[in-house]
């Protein structure tokens, strides 16, 4: 999995659950905790999350993109034209 995909998955996870533990995310994605920390630092610099001791929480002002399963059902006629 590419870093961008993992970061997007982290944001989706936070959108659903509001909190994330570094250790749990590392196990889920099969990467080291340091890799998750790097992802969280980047997302924090972008203003999307707020890092906490041992994890992260969703930033209050963050705009989360809806999951793919929801986006697939939006504007179907327009997507078919494309």
mmCIF file of the N, C-alpha and C atoms, coordinates in Angstrom:
data_MODEL
# 
_entry.id   MODEL 
# 
loop_
_atom_site.group_PDB 
_atom_site.id 
_atom_site.type_symbol 
_atom_site.label_atom_id 
_atom_site.label_alt_id 
_atom_site.label_comp_id 
_atom_site.label_asym_id 
_atom_site.label_entity_id 
_atom_site.label_seq_id 
_atom_site.pdbx_PDB_ins_code 
_atom_site.Cartn_x 
_atom_site.Cartn_y 
_atom_site.Cartn_z 
_atom_site.occupancy 
_atom_site.B_iso_or_equiv 
_atom_site.pdbx_formal_charge 
_atom_site.auth_seq_id 
_atom_site.auth_comp_id 
_atom_site.auth_asym_id 
_atom_site.auth_atom_id 
_atom_site.pdbx_PDB_model_num 
ATOM 1   N N  . UNK A 1 1  ? 0.849   -1.174 0.000   1.00 0.00 ? 1  UNK A N  1 
ATOM 2   C CA . UNK A 1 1  ? 0.000   0.000  0.000   1.00 0.00 ? 1  UNK A CA 1 
ATOM 3   C C  . UNK A 1 1  ? 0.897   1.241  0.000   1.00 0.00 ? 1  UNK A C  1 
ATOM 4   N N  . UNK A 1 2  ? 0.561   2.186  -0.852  1.00 0.00 ? 2  UNK A N  1 
ATOM 5   C CA . UNK A 1 2  ? 1.305   3.437  -0.913  1.00 0.00 ? 2  UNK A CA 1 
ATOM 6   C C  . UNK A 1 2  ? 0.952   4.320  0.278   1.00 0.00 ? 2  UNK A C  1 
ATOM 7   N N  . UNK A 1 3  ? 1.853   5.244  0.602   1.00 0.00 ? 3  UNK A N  1 
ATOM 8   C CA . UNK A 1 3  ? 1.643   6.137  1.735   1.00 0.00 ? 3  UNK A CA 1 
ATOM 9   C C  . UNK A 1 3  ? 0.366   6.957  1.572   1.00 0.00 ? 3  UNK A C  1 
ATOM 10  N N  . UNK A 1 4  ? 0.108   7.442  0.377   1.00 0.00 ? 4  UNK A N  1 
ATOM 11  C CA . UNK A 1 4  ? -1.087  8.255  0.136   1.00 0.00 ? 4  UNK A CA 1 
ATOM 12  C C  . UNK A 1 4  ? -2.351  7.436  0.389   1.00 0.00 ? 4  UNK A C  1 
ATOM 13  N N  . UNK A 1 5  ? -2.349  6.183  -0.031  1.00 0.00 ? 5  UNK A N  1 
ATOM 14  C CA . UNK A 1 5  ? -3.501  5.310  0.215   1.00 0.00 ? 5  UNK A CA 1 
ATOM 15  C C  . UNK A 1 5  ? -3.688  5.065  1.710   1.00 0.00 ? 5  UNK A C  1 
ATOM 16  N N  . UNK A 1 6  ? -2.588  4.852  2.396   1.00 0.00 ? 6  UNK A N  1 
ATOM 17  C CA . UNK A 1 6  ? -2.652  4.604  3.842   1.00 0.00 ? 6  UNK A CA 1 
ATOM 18  C C  . UNK A 1 6  ? -3.160  5.847  4.567   1.00 0.00 ? 6  UNK A C  1 
ATOM 19  N N  . UNK A 1 7  ? -2.689  7.010  4.170   1.00 0.00 ? 7  UNK A N  1 
ATOM 20  C CA . UNK A 1 7  ? -3.135  8.253  4.798   1.00 0.00 ? 7  UNK A CA 1 
ATOM 21  C C  . UNK A 1 7  ? -4.617  8.501  4.539   1.00 0.00 ? 7  UNK A C  1 
ATOM 22  N N  . UNK A 1 8  ? -5.067  8.178  3.347   1.00 0.00 ? 8  UNK A N  1 
ATOM 23  C CA . UNK A 1 8  ? -6.492  8.306  3.040   1.00 0.00 ? 8  UNK A CA 1 
ATOM 24  C C  . UNK A 1 8  ? -7.308  7.340  3.898   1.00 0.00 ? 8  UNK A C  1 
ATOM 25  N N  . UNK A 1 9  ? -6.794  6.130  4.067   1.00 0.00 ? 9  UNK A N  1 
ATOM 26  C CA . UNK A 1 9  ? -7.486  5.141  4.904   1.00 0.00 ? 9  UNK A CA 1 
ATOM 27  C C  . UNK A 1 9  ? -7.502  5.592  6.365   1.00 0.00 ? 9  UNK A C  1 
ATOM 28  N N  . UNK A 1 10 ? -6.443  6.227  6.810   1.00 0.00 ? 10 UNK A N  1 
ATOM 29  C CA . UNK A 1 10 ? -6.400  6.764  8.173   1.00 0.00 ? 10 UNK A CA 1 
ATOM 30  C C  . UNK A 1 10 ? -7.477  7.825  8.342   1.00 0.00 ? 10 UNK A C  1 
ATOM 31  N N  . UNK A 1 11 ? -7.619  8.701  7.355   1.00 0.00 ? 11 UNK A N  1 
ATOM 32  C CA . UNK A 1 11 ? -8.634  9.747  7.429   1.00 0.00 ? 11 UNK A CA 1 
ATOM 33  C C  . UNK A 1 11 ? -10.050 9.150  7.416   1.00 0.00 ? 11 UNK A C  1 
ATOM 34  N N  . UNK A 1 12 ? -10.265 8.126  6.615   1.00 0.00 ? 12 UNK A N  1 
ATOM 35  C CA . UNK A 1 12 ? -11.566 7.460  6.590   1.00 0.00 ? 12 UNK A CA 1 
ATOM 36  C C  . UNK A 1 12 ? -11.855 6.849  7.954   1.00 0.00 ? 12 UNK A C  1 
ATOM 37  N N  . UNK A 1 13 ? -10.866 6.178  8.522   1.00 0.00 ? 13 UNK A N  1 
ATOM 38  C CA . UNK A 1 13 ? -11.002 5.575  9.848   1.00 0.00 ? 13 UNK A CA 1 
ATOM 39  C C  . UNK A 1 13 ? -11.355 6.643  10.890  1.00 0.00 ? 13 UNK A C  1 
ATOM 40  N N  . UNK A 1 14 ? -10.627 7.756  10.855  1.00 0.00 ? 14 UNK A N  1 
ATOM 41  C CA . UNK A 1 14 ? -10.884 8.834  11.818  1.00 0.00 ? 14 UNK A CA 1 
ATOM 42  C C  . UNK A 1 14 ? -12.262 9.464  11.588  1.00 0.00 ? 14 UNK A C  1 
ATOM 43  N N  . UNK A 1 15 ? -12.691 9.519  10.355  1.00 0.00 ? 15 UNK A N  1 
ATOM 44  C CA . UNK A 1 15 ? -14.013 10.052 10.062  1.00 0.00 ? 15 UNK A CA 1 
ATOM 45  C C  . UNK A 1 15 ? -15.114 9.204  10.675  1.00 0.00 ? 15 UNK A C  1 
ATOM 46  N N  . UNK A 1 16 ? -14.868 7.906  10.762  1.00 0.00 ? 16 UNK A N  1 
ATOM 47  C CA . UNK A 1 16 ? -15.861 6.984  11.313  1.00 0.00 ? 16 UNK A CA 1 
ATOM 48  C C  . UNK A 1 16 ? -15.772 6.885  12.839  1.00 0.00 ? 16 UNK A C  1 
ATOM 49  N N  . UNK A 1 17 ? -14.552 6.866  13.373  1.00 0.00 ? 17 UNK A N  1 
ATOM 50  C CA . UNK A 1 17 ? -14.375 6.579  14.801  1.00 0.00 ? 17 UNK A CA 1 
ATOM 51  C C  . UNK A 1 17 ? -13.859 7.745  15.634  1.00 0.00 ? 17 UNK A C  1 
ATOM 52  N N  . UNK A 1 18 ? -13.356 8.775  14.992  1.00 0.00 ? 18 UNK A N  1 
ATOM 53  C CA . UNK A 1 18 ? -12.878 10.009 15.643  1.00 0.00 ? 18 UNK A CA 1 
ATOM 54  C C  . UNK A 1 18 ? -11.528 9.894  16.360  1.00 0.00 ? 18 UNK A C  1 
ATOM 55  N N  . UNK A 1 19 ? -11.088 8.691  16.722  1.00 0.00 ? 19 UNK A N  1 
ATOM 56  C CA . UNK A 1 19 ? -9.781  8.531  17.360  1.00 0.00 ? 19 UNK A CA 1 
ATOM 57  C C  . UNK A 1 19 ? -9.036  7.360  16.729  1.00 0.00 ? 19 UNK A C  1 
ATOM 58  N N  . UNK A 1 20 ? -7.692  7.401  16.846  1.00 0.00 ? 20 UNK A N  1 
ATOM 59  C CA . UNK A 1 20 ? -6.861  6.351  16.278  1.00 0.00 ? 20 UNK A CA 1 
ATOM 60  C C  . UNK A 1 20 ? -5.663  6.151  17.189  1.00 0.00 ? 20 UNK A C  1 
ATOM 61  N N  . UNK A 1 21 ? -5.357  4.905  17.494  1.00 0.00 ? 21 UNK A N  1 
ATOM 62  C CA . UNK A 1 21 ? -4.162  4.586  18.270  1.00 0.00 ? 21 UNK A CA 1 
ATOM 63  C C  . UNK A 1 21 ? -3.060  4.147  17.303  1.00 0.00 ? 21 UNK A C  1 
ATOM 64  N N  . UNK A 1 22 ? -1.870  4.684  17.510  1.00 0.00 ? 22 UNK A N  1 
ATOM 65  C CA . UNK A 1 22 ? -0.743  4.387  16.630  1.00 0.00 ? 22 UNK A CA 1 
ATOM 66  C C  . UNK A 1 22 ? -0.473  2.888  16.557  1.00 0.00 ? 22 UNK A C  1 
ATOM 67  N N  . UNK A 1 23 ? -0.483  2.228  17.680  1.00 0.00 ? 23 UNK A N  1 
ATOM 68  C CA . UNK A 1 23 ? -0.186  0.797  17.733  1.00 0.00 ? 23 UNK A CA 1 
ATOM 69  C C  . UNK A 1 23 ? -1.211  -0.011 16.932  1.00 0.00 ? 23 UNK A C  1 
ATOM 70  N N  . UNK A 1 24 ? -2.490  0.308  17.090  1.00 0.00 ? 24 UNK A N  1 
ATOM 71  C CA . UNK A 1 24 ? -3.539  -0.405 16.359  1.00 0.00 ? 24 UNK A CA 1 
ATOM 72  C C  . UNK A 1 24 ? -3.428  -0.165 14.855  1.00 0.00 ? 24 UNK A C  1 
ATOM 73  N N  . UNK A 1 25 ? -3.137  1.071  14.472  1.00 0.00 ? 25 UNK A N  1 
ATOM 74  C CA . UNK A 1 25 ? -3.009  1.400  13.049  1.00 0.00 ? 25 UNK A CA 1 
ATOM 75  C C  . UNK A 1 25 ? -1.822  0.668  12.430  1.00 0.00 ? 25 UNK A C  1 
ATOM 76  N N  . UNK A 1 26 ? -0.716  0.589  13.155  1.00 0.00 ? 26 UNK A N  1 
ATOM 77  C CA . UNK A 1 26 ? 0.470   -0.111 12.650  1.00 0.00 ? 26 UNK A CA 1 
ATOM 78  C C  . UNK A 1 26 ? 0.160   -1.582 12.389  1.00 0.00 ? 26 UNK A C  1 
ATOM 79  N N  . UNK A 1 27 ? -0.541  -2.206 13.309  1.00 0.00 ? 27 UNK A N  1 
ATOM 80  C CA . UNK A 1 27 ? -0.912  -3.610 13.124  1.00 0.00 ? 27 UNK A CA 1 
ATOM 81  C C  . UNK A 1 27 ? -1.885  -3.772 11.964  1.00 0.00 ? 27 UNK A C  1 
ATOM 82  N N  . UNK A 1 28 ? -2.859  -2.885 11.873  1.00 0.00 ? 28 UNK A N  1 
ATOM 83  C CA . UNK A 1 28 ? -3.877  -2.967 10.818  1.00 0.00 ? 28 UNK A CA 1 
ATOM 84  C C  . UNK A 1 28 ? -3.254  -2.841 9.426   1.00 0.00 ? 28 UNK A C  1 
ATOM 85  N N  . UNK A 1 29 ? -2.324  -1.899 9.262   1.00 0.00 ? 29 UNK A N  1 
ATOM 86  C CA . UNK A 1 29 ? -1.724  -1.650 7.948   1.00 0.00 ? 29 UNK A CA 1 
ATOM 87  C C  . UNK A 1 29 ? -0.459  -2.460 7.695   1.00 0.00 ? 29 UNK A C  1 
ATOM 88  N N  . UNK A 1 30 ? 0.005   -3.182 8.703   1.00 0.00 ? 30 UNK A N  1 
ATOM 89  C CA . UNK A 1 30 ? 1.197   -4.009 8.533   1.00 0.00 ? 30 UNK A CA 1 
ATOM 90  C C  . UNK A 1 30 ? 2.468   -3.198 8.345   1.00 0.00 ? 30 UNK A C  1 
ATOM 91  N N  . UNK A 1 31 ? 2.556   -2.062 9.039   1.00 0.00 ? 31 UNK A N  1 
ATOM 92  C CA . UNK A 1 31 ? 3.738   -1.209 8.984   1.00 0.00 ? 31 UNK A CA 1 
ATOM 93  C C  . UNK A 1 31 ? 4.193   -0.933 10.414  1.00 0.00 ? 31 UNK A C  1 
ATOM 94  N N  . UNK A 1 32 ? 5.327   -0.252 10.530  1.00 0.00 ? 32 UNK A N  1 
ATOM 95  C CA . UNK A 1 32 ? 5.829   0.059  11.870  1.00 0.00 ? 32 UNK A CA 1 
ATOM 96  C C  . UNK A 1 32 ? 5.073   1.251  12.455  1.00 0.00 ? 32 UNK A C  1 
ATOM 97  N N  . UNK A 1 33 ? 5.169   1.384  13.755  1.00 0.00 ? 33 UNK A N  1 
ATOM 98  C CA . UNK A 1 33 ? 4.553   2.524  14.424  1.00 0.00 ? 33 UNK A CA 1 
ATOM 99  C C  . UNK A 1 33 ? 5.177   3.831  13.945  1.00 0.00 ? 33 UNK A C  1 
ATOM 100 N N  . UNK A 1 34 ? 6.466   3.809  13.632  1.00 0.00 ? 34 UNK A N  1 
ATOM 101 C CA . UNK A 1 34 ? 7.131   5.023  13.142  1.00 0.00 ? 34 UNK A CA 1 
ATOM 102 C C  . UNK A 1 34 ? 6.548   5.454  11.790  1.00 0.00 ? 34 UNK A C  1 
ATOM 103 N N  . UNK A 1 35 ? 6.193   4.505  10.950  1.00 0.00 ? 35 UNK A N  1 
ATOM 104 C CA . UNK A 1 35 ? 5.559   4.841  9.667   1.00 0.00 ? 35 UNK A CA 1 
ATOM 105 C C  . UNK A 1 35 ? 4.227   5.536  9.904   1.00 0.00 ? 35 UNK A C  1 
ATOM 106 N N  . UNK A 1 36 ? 3.456   5.022  10.846  1.00 0.00 ? 36 UNK A N  1 
ATOM 107 C CA . UNK A 1 36 ? 2.170   5.649  11.172  1.00 0.00 ? 36 UNK A CA 1 
ATOM 108 C C  . UNK A 1 36 ? 2.413   7.041  11.753  1.00 0.00 ? 36 UNK A C  1 
ATOM 109 N N  . UNK A 1 37 ? 3.426   7.188  12.594  1.00 0.00 ? 37 UNK A N  1 
ATOM 110 C CA . UNK A 1 37 ? 3.728   8.508  13.165  1.00 0.00 ? 37 UNK A CA 1 
ATOM 111 C C  . UNK A 1 37 ? 4.076   9.512  12.064  1.00 0.00 ? 37 UNK A C  1 
ATOM 112 N N  . UNK A 1 38 ? 4.831   9.064  11.050  1.00 0.00 ? 38 UNK A N  1 
ATOM 113 C CA . UNK A 1 38 ? 5.158   9.956  9.925   1.00 0.00 ? 38 UNK A CA 1 
ATOM 114 C C  . UNK A 1 38 ? 3.889   10.369 9.193   1.00 0.00 ? 38 UNK A C  1 
ATOM 115 N N  . UNK A 1 39 ? 2.994   9.399  8.967   1.00 0.00 ? 39 UNK A N  1 
ATOM 116 C CA . UNK A 1 39 ? 1.720   9.711  8.309   1.00 0.00 ? 39 UNK A CA 1 
ATOM 117 C C  . UNK A 1 39 ? 0.928   10.725 9.134   1.00 0.00 ? 39 UNK A C  1 
ATOM 118 N N  . UNK A 1 40 ? 0.890   10.521 10.443  1.00 0.00 ? 40 UNK A N  1 
ATOM 119 C CA . UNK A 1 40 ? 0.138   11.417 11.312  1.00 0.00 ? 40 UNK A CA 1 
ATOM 120 C C  . UNK A 1 40 ? 0.752   12.810 11.351  1.00 0.00 ? 40 UNK A C  1 
ATOM 121 N N  . UNK A 1 41 ? 2.087   12.896 11.320  1.00 0.00 ? 41 UNK A N  1 
ATOM 122 C CA . UNK A 1 41 ? 2.735   14.208 11.280  1.00 0.00 ? 41 UNK A CA 1 
ATOM 123 C C  . UNK A 1 41 ? 2.344   14.965 10.018  1.00 0.00 ? 41 UNK A C  1 
ATOM 124 N N  . UNK A 1 42 ? 2.338   14.264 8.896   1.00 0.00 ? 42 UNK A N  1 
ATOM 125 C CA . UNK A 1 42 ? 1.962   14.889 7.630   1.00 0.00 ? 42 UNK A CA 1 
ATOM 126 C C  . UNK A 1 42 ? 0.511   15.360 7.661   1.00 0.00 ? 42 UNK A C  1 
ATOM 127 N N  . UNK A 1 43 ? -0.376  14.507 8.134   1.00 0.00 ? 43 UNK A N  1 
ATOM 128 C CA . UNK A 1 43 ? -1.791  14.865 8.204   1.00 0.00 ? 43 UNK A CA 1 
ATOM 129 C C  . UNK A 1 43 ? -2.017  16.029 9.170   1.00 0.00 ? 43 UNK A C  1 
ATOM 130 N N  . UNK A 1 44 ? -1.216  16.091 10.232  1.00 0.00 ? 44 UNK A N  1 
ATOM 131 C CA . UNK A 1 44 ? -1.341  17.203 11.171  1.00 0.00 ? 44 UNK A CA 1 
ATOM 132 C C  . UNK A 1 44 ? -0.870  18.500 10.522  1.00 0.00 ? 44 UNK A C  1 
ATOM 133 N N  . UNK A 1 45 ? 0.238   18.433 9.772   1.00 0.00 ? 45 UNK A N  1 
ATOM 134 C CA . UNK A 1 45 ? 0.722   19.631 9.072   1.00 0.00 ? 45 UNK A CA 1 
ATOM 135 C C  . UNK A 1 45 ? -0.307  20.152 8.076   1.00 0.00 ? 45 UNK A C  1 
ATOM 136 N N  . UNK A 1 46 ? -1.100  19.251 7.515   1.00 0.00 ? 46 UNK A N  1 
ATOM 137 C CA . UNK A 1 46 ? -2.141  19.643 6.567   1.00 0.00 ? 46 UNK A CA 1 
ATOM 138 C C  . UNK A 1 46 ? -3.389  20.172 7.276   1.00 0.00 ? 46 UNK A C  1 
ATOM 139 N N  . UNK A 1 47 ? -3.392  20.106 8.601   1.00 0.00 ? 47 UNK A N  1 
ATOM 140 C CA . UNK A 1 47 ? -4.502  20.628 9.380   1.00 0.00 ? 47 UNK A CA 1 
ATOM 141 C C  . UNK A 1 47 ? -5.703  19.707 9.452   1.00 0.00 ? 47 UNK A C  1 
ATOM 142 N N  . UNK A 1 48 ? -5.509  18.432 9.121   1.00 0.00 ? 48 UNK A N  1 
ATOM 143 C CA . UNK A 1 48 ? -6.619  17.483 9.100   1.00 0.00 ? 48 UNK A CA 1 
ATOM 144 C C  . UNK A 1 48 ? -6.848  16.781 10.424  1.00 0.00 ? 48 UNK A C  1 
ATOM 145 N N  . UNK A 1 49 ? -5.777  16.575 11.173  1.00 0.00 ? 49 UNK A N  1 
ATOM 146 C CA . UNK A 1 49 ? -5.888  15.856 12.440  1.00 0.00 ? 49 UNK A CA 1 
ATOM 147 C C  . UNK A 1 49 ? -5.126  16.609 13.525  1.00 0.00 ? 49 UNK A C  1 
ATOM 148 N N  . UNK A 1 50 ? -5.310  16.160 14.747  1.00 0.00 ? 50 UNK A N  1 
ATOM 149 C CA . UNK A 1 50 ? -4.518  16.652 15.876  1.00 0.00 ? 50 UNK A CA 1 
ATOM 150 C C  . UNK A 1 50 ? -3.886  15.432 16.521  1.00 0.00 ? 50 UNK A C  1 
ATOM 151 N N  . UNK A 1 51 ? -2.575  15.428 16.596  1.00 0.00 ? 51 UNK A N  1 
ATOM 152 C CA . UNK A 1 51 ? -1.882  14.292 17.200  1.00 0.00 ? 51 UNK A CA 1 
ATOM 153 C C  . UNK A 1 51 ? -2.023  14.342 18.702  1.00 0.00 ? 51 UNK A C  1 
ATOM 154 N N  . UNK A 1 52 ? -2.108  13.175 19.298  1.00 0.00 ? 52 UNK A N  1 
ATOM 155 C CA . UNK A 1 52 ? -2.184  13.034 20.742  1.00 0.00 ? 52 UNK A CA 1 
ATOM 156 C C  . UNK A 1 52 ? -1.120  12.035 21.171  1.00 0.00 ? 52 UNK A C  1 
ATOM 157 N N  . UNK A 1 53 ? -0.940  11.889 22.465  1.00 0.00 ? 53 UNK A N  1 
ATOM 158 C CA . UNK A 1 53 ? 0.000   10.895 22.970  1.00 0.00 ? 53 UNK A CA 1 
ATOM 159 C C  . UNK A 1 53 ? -0.529  9.507  22.614  1.00 0.00 ? 53 UNK A C  1 
ATOM 160 N N  . UNK A 1 54 ? 0.181   8.816  21.724  1.00 0.00 ? 54 UNK A N  1 
ATOM 161 C CA . UNK A 1 54 ? -0.207  7.461  21.345  1.00 0.00 ? 54 UNK A CA 1 
ATOM 162 C C  . UNK A 1 54 ? -1.171  7.363  20.193  1.00 0.00 ? 54 UNK A C  1 
ATOM 163 N N  . UNK A 1 55 ? -1.476  8.477  19.532  1.00 0.00 ? 55 UNK A N  1 
ATOM 164 C CA . UNK A 1 55 ? -2.400  8.388  18.413  1.00 0.00 ? 55 UNK A CA 1 
ATOM 165 C C  . UNK A 1 55 ? -2.788  9.737  17.855  1.00 0.00 ? 55 UNK A C  1 
ATOM 166 N N  . UNK A 1 56 ? -4.040  9.842  17.428  1.00 0.00 ? 56 UNK A N  1 
ATOM 167 C CA . UNK A 1 56 ? -4.529  11.081 16.826  1.00 0.00 ? 56 UNK A CA 1 
ATOM 168 C C  . UNK A 1 56 ? -6.039  11.148 16.949  1.00 0.00 ? 56 UNK A C  1 
ATOM 169 N N  . UNK A 1 57 ? -6.541  12.372 16.850  1.00 0.00 ? 57 UNK A N  1 
ATOM 170 C CA . UNK A 1 57 ? -7.978  12.595 16.791  1.00 0.00 ? 57 UNK A CA 1 
ATOM 171 C C  . UNK A 1 57 ? -8.263  13.463 15.579  1.00 0.00 ? 57 UNK A C  1 
ATOM 172 N N  . UNK A 1 58 ? -9.459  13.406 15.111  1.00 0.00 ? 58 UNK A N  1 
ATOM 173 C CA . UNK A 1 58 ? -9.860  14.196 13.967  1.00 0.00 ? 58 UNK A CA 1 
ATOM 174 C C  . UNK A 1 58 ? -9.911  15.662 14.361  1.00 0.00 ? 58 UNK A C  1 
ATOM 175 N N  . UNK A 1 59 ? -9.331  16.510 13.541  1.00 0.00 ? 59 UNK A N  1 
ATOM 176 C CA . UNK A 1 59 ? -9.360  17.951 13.797  1.00 0.00 ? 59 UNK A CA 1 
ATOM 177 C C  . UNK A 1 59 ? -10.789 18.440 13.633  1.00 0.00 ? 59 UNK A C  1 
ATOM 178 N N  . UNK A 1 60 ? -11.204 19.353 14.488  1.00 0.00 ? 60 UNK A N  1 
ATOM 179 C CA . UNK A 1 60 ? -12.586 19.833 14.488  1.00 0.00 ? 60 UNK A CA 1 
ATOM 180 C C  . UNK A 1 60 ? -13.027 20.405 13.148  1.00 0.00 ? 60 UNK A C  1 
ATOM 181 N N  . UNK A 1 61 ? -12.121 21.069 12.430  1.00 0.00 ? 61 UNK A N  1 
ATOM 182 C CA . UNK A 1 61 ? -12.478 21.739 11.177  1.00 0.00 ? 61 UNK A CA 1 
ATOM 183 C C  . UNK A 1 61 ? -12.208 20.883 9.945   1.00 0.00 ? 61 UNK A C  1 
ATOM 184 N N  . UNK A 1 62 ? -11.762 19.658 10.117  1.00 0.00 ? 62 UNK A N  1 
ATOM 185 C CA . UNK A 1 62 ? -11.399 18.822 8.970   1.00 0.00 ? 62 UNK A CA 1 
ATOM 186 C C  . UNK A 1 62 ? -12.626 18.449 8.161   1.00 0.00 ? 62 UNK A C  1 
ATOM 187 N N  . UNK A 1 63 ? -12.456 18.494 6.845   1.00 0.00 ? 63 UNK A N  1 
ATOM 188 C CA . UNK A 1 63 ? -13.516 18.072 5.934   1.00 0.00 ? 63 UNK A CA 1 
ATOM 189 C C  . UNK A 1 63 ? -13.118 16.691 5.433   1.00 0.00 ? 63 UNK A C  1 
ATOM 190 N N  . UNK A 1 64 ? -13.946 15.724 5.735   1.00 0.00 ? 64 UNK A N  1 
ATOM 191 C CA . UNK A 1 64 ? -13.647 14.351 5.386   1.00 0.00 ? 64 UNK A CA 1 
ATOM 192 C C  . UNK A 1 64 ? -14.424 13.974 4.131   1.00 0.00 ? 64 UNK A C  1 
ATOM 193 N N  . UNK A 1 65 ? -13.714 13.395 3.179   1.00 0.00 ? 65 UNK A N  1 
ATOM 194 C CA . UNK A 1 65 ? -14.355 12.915 1.970   1.00 0.00 ? 65 UNK A CA 1 
ATOM 195 C C  . UNK A 1 65 ? -15.164 11.673 2.316   1.00 0.00 ? 65 UNK A C  1 
ATOM 196 N N  . UNK A 1 66 ? -16.390 11.574 1.803   1.00 0.00 ? 66 UNK A N  1 
ATOM 197 C CA . UNK A 1 66 ? -17.195 10.384 2.100   1.00 0.00 ? 66 UNK A CA 1 
ATOM 198 C C  . UNK A 1 66 ? -16.518 9.121  1.572   1.00 0.00 ? 66 UNK A C  1 
ATOM 199 N N  . UNK A 1 67 ? -16.793 7.984  2.169   1.00 0.00 ? 67 UNK A N  1 
ATOM 200 C CA . UNK A 1 67 ? -16.200 6.734  1.705   1.00 0.00 ? 67 UNK A CA 1 
ATOM 201 C C  . UNK A 1 67 ? -16.582 6.433  0.257   1.00 0.00 ? 67 UNK A C  1 
ATOM 202 N N  . UNK A 1 68 ? -15.772 5.631  -0.409  1.00 0.00 ? 68 UNK A N  1 
ATOM 203 C CA . UNK A 1 68 ? -15.991 5.274  -1.805  1.00 0.00 ? 68 UNK A CA 1 
ATOM 204 C C  . UNK A 1 68 ? -17.369 4.663  -2.012  1.00 0.00 ? 68 UNK A C  1 
ATOM 205 N N  . UNK A 1 69 ? -17.817 3.847  -1.088  1.00 0.00 ? 69 UNK A N  1 
ATOM 206 C CA . UNK A 1 69 ? -19.119 3.197  -1.241  1.00 0.00 ? 69 UNK A CA 1 
ATOM 207 C C  . UNK A 1 69 ? -20.244 4.221  -1.365  1.00 0.00 ? 69 UNK A C  1 
ATOM 208 N N  . UNK A 1 70 ? -20.100 5.366  -0.726  1.00 0.00 ? 70 UNK A N  1 
ATOM 209 C CA . UNK A 1 70 ? -21.111 6.419  -0.826  1.00 0.00 ? 70 UNK A CA 1 
ATOM 210 C C  . UNK A 1 70 ? -20.901 7.227  -2.102  1.00 0.00 ? 70 UNK A C  1 
ATOM 211 N N  . UNK A 1 71 ? -19.635 7.555  -2.412  1.00 0.00 ? 71 UNK A N  1 
ATOM 212 C CA . UNK A 1 71 ? -19.350 8.364  -3.598  1.00 0.00 ? 71 UNK A CA 1 
ATOM 213 C C  . UNK A 1 71 ? -19.747 7.652  -4.880  1.00 0.00 ? 71 UNK A C  1 
ATOM 214 N N  . UNK A 1 72 ? -19.691 6.321  -4.891  1.00 0.00 ? 72 UNK A N  1 
ATOM 215 C CA . UNK A 1 72 ? -20.072 5.571  -6.097  1.00 0.00 ? 72 UNK A CA 1 
ATOM 216 C C  . UNK A 1 72 ? -21.535 5.796  -6.465  1.00 0.00 ? 72 UNK A C  1 
ATOM 217 N N  . UNK A 1 73 ? -22.375 6.057  -5.477  1.00 0.00 ? 73 UNK A N  1 
ATOM 218 C CA . UNK A 1 73 ? -23.796 6.224  -5.739  1.00 0.00 ? 73 UNK A CA 1 
ATOM 219 C C  . UNK A 1 73 ? -24.206 7.642  -6.008  1.00 0.00 ? 73 UNK A C  1 
ATOM 220 N N  . UNK A 1 74 ? -23.268 8.589  -6.000  1.00 0.00 ? 74 UNK A N  1 
ATOM 221 C CA . UNK A 1 74 ? -23.583 9.992  -6.228  1.00 0.00 ? 74 UNK A CA 1 
ATOM 222 C C  . UNK A 1 74 ? -23.343 10.344 -7.692  1.00 0.00 ? 74 UNK A C  1 
ATOM 223 N N  . UNK A 1 75 ? -24.315 11.040 -8.306  1.00 0.00 ? 75 UNK A N  1 
ATOM 224 C CA . UNK A 1 75 ? -24.211 11.551 -9.670  1.00 0.00 ? 75 UNK A CA 1 
ATOM 225 C C  . UNK A 1 75 ? -23.881 10.457 -10.677 1.00 0.00 ? 75 UNK A C  1 
ATOM 226 N N  . UNK A 1 76 ? -24.597 9.379  -10.629 1.00 0.00 ? 76 UNK A N  1 
ATOM 227 C CA . UNK A 1 76 ? -24.368 8.256  -11.537 1.00 0.00 ? 76 UNK A CA 1 
ATOM 228 C C  . UNK A 1 76 ? -24.528 8.651  -13.004 1.00 0.00 ? 76 UNK A C  1 
ATOM 229 N N  . UNK A 1 77 ? -25.584 9.416  -13.394 1.00 0.00 ? 77 UNK A N  1 
ATOM 230 C CA . UNK A 1 77 ? -25.710 9.792  -14.808 1.00 0.00 ? 77 UNK A CA 1 
ATOM 231 C C  . UNK A 1 77 ? -24.484 10.573 -15.314 1.00 0.00 ? 77 UNK A C  1 
ATOM 232 N N  . UNK A 1 78 ? -23.972 11.486 -14.500 1.00 0.00 ? 78 UNK A N  1 
ATOM 233 C CA . UNK A 1 78 ? -22.810 12.243 -14.908 1.00 0.00 ? 78 UNK A CA 1 
ATOM 234 C C  . UNK A 1 78 ? -21.577 11.360 -15.057 1.00 0.00 ? 78 UNK A C  1 
ATOM 235 N N  . UNK A 1 79 ? -21.422 10.424 -14.179 1.00 0.00 ? 79 UNK A N  1 
ATOM 236 C CA . UNK A 1 79 ? -20.281 9.512  -14.251 1.00 0.00 ? 79 UNK A CA 1 
ATOM 237 C C  . UNK A 1 79 ? -20.389 8.605  -15.465 1.00 0.00 ? 79 UNK A C  1 
ATOM 238 N N  . UNK A 1 80 ? -21.604 8.204  -15.808 1.00 0.00 ? 80 UNK A N  1 
ATOM 239 C CA . UNK A 1 80 ? -21.790 7.360  -16.985 1.00 0.00 ? 80 UNK A CA 1 
ATOM 240 C C  . UNK A 1 80 ? -21.447 8.106  -18.258 1.00 0.00 ? 80 UNK A C  1 
ATOM 241 N N  . UNK A 1 81 ? -21.734 9.417  -18.308 1.00 0.00 ? 81 UNK A N  1 
ATOM 242 C CA . UNK A 1 81 ? -21.391 10.222 -19.483 1.00 0.00 ? 81 UNK A CA 1 
ATOM 243 C C  . UNK A 1 81 ? -19.888 10.307 -19.681 1.00 0.00 ? 81 UNK A C  1 
ATOM 244 N N  . UNK A 1 82 ? -19.178 10.392 -18.563 1.00 0.00 ? 82 UNK A N  1 
ATOM 245 C CA . UNK A 1 82 ? -17.698 10.479 -18.646 1.00 0.00 ? 82 UNK A CA 1 
ATOM 246 C C  . UNK A 1 82 ? -17.157 9.166  -19.167 1.00 0.00 ? 82 UNK A C  1 
# 
